[in-house]
Amino acid sequence: MPQYRFLTGSALAATLAFTTLGAEAQLRYRVKLADFGVPVYEEEFFNPTAISNRGVVVGTGYRATEEIFSTYPIAHILRSNGAQPLPGTEAFSSSYANGINDRNQIVGSYSVPDAAGRIPYLYQHGQYRDLRVENRSGDDYAMDINASGQVVGRASGKAFFFDGTRSRYIDVSGALSSNAESLNDFGAVVGNAVFDAPGGAYEERAFMYDGQELKYLQNPTPDSPAAQMVAINNAGQMAANTYAAQERISRAFIYEADGRVTQIASLPTPPEKSEATVVSDMNNQGWAVGRSGGSGCSENSCHEAFLWRDGQTVSLNDLLVPWQAKHWFLSDAVAINDRGQITGRGFSSFLVYDSYVLTPVPEPEGWALLLAGLGVVGTVARRRPGRGG
């Protein structure tokens, strides 16, 4: 009986210690190359755009044509065996993949030979569905898809919403043009619209549409340009960017559900460089990713991929596990899922510009502690006499 108590106590202590350390330990990431999985020409590459909660990535692969130094875009899906073209894309003159949900429904745009413009699509079960509201040509696209298969994008120069059955325009009264960039699982949409302004100029406004009412969003700061909306999560948080053309300064912001606006702090910027922080995506935990001008410039880039979490901006290069950090320089992060997985682009060994997928991992010290605790348990178990002893 005493040995049993000691055995139980040791196991419990090891488990509690590991749990405590895991909660307090710094987040670390393991990086995996995300490419075609086969040798390619120097000018060929895979550009990721979205990642599902299952870790499936979609994006656009740029493949070489028969003409020298010529590539053309093809929508791709990336699983463990490398990025592969979406079935049926050989019928298109170009195609792009912009979003994916956990049902592996994919949205993007394609163009067909001998026809102008691009067509927004929903891909599922091997079929492409044309999401245009009207049969008109334009530079159109489907940008995002939520868990239930609702889609947003732009068609004929107007923001559109696909409810799973049909597409309709989002009514942005008086707008010359509009686009919808993201939606959450409750169907709330964010986007931008352009209006006439006095003196022959144009005015841009950011909006949020909840399915019934369209609300314009204030500029992040009184002296900033209009926000360029990027994402909205299920908590009602919205991610956006601003760009001041004259100063060549870009900044990133989070609109909180209660109306507060928080600036995403930039990484340290070299004195001769303008501040350049761009947010690309945000998950339902409120973590955001993007790129920021950093002081640790490589020979190829002064931008570093960042993770914004709990009000702090951290370079993803500082979060790589040590044995991989010396082989990568992550210059941009484009998408993050609810598991904390991130995809983007960077420079791998030999200065090759590659795509990556990051996956959170436990700290090595945490595993060591767990194994040490289990080792104690194992030792006690081996020493414990049998029932017949």
Buried (B, 14 or more C-beta within 10 A) or exposed (E): EEEEEBBEEBBEEBBEBBEEBBEEBEBBBEBBBBBBBEEBEEEBBBBBBBBBBBBBBBBBBBBBEEEEEEBBBBBBBBEEEBBBBBEBBEEBEBBBBBBBBEEBBBBBBBBBEEEEBBBBBBBBEEEBBEBBBEEEEBEBBBBBBBBEBBBBBBBBBBBBBBEEEEBEBBEBEEBEBBBBBBBBEBBBBBBBBBBEEEEEEEEBBBBBBEBEEBEEBBBBEEEBBBBBBBBBBBEBBBBBBBBBEEEEBBBBBBBEEEEEBBBBBBBEBEEEBEBBBBBBBBBBBBBBBBBBBBEBBBEEBBBBBBBBBEEEBBBBBBBBEEEBBEEBBBBBBBBBBBBBBBBBBBBBEEEEEBBBBBBEEBBEEBBEBBEEBBEBBEEBEEEEEEEEE
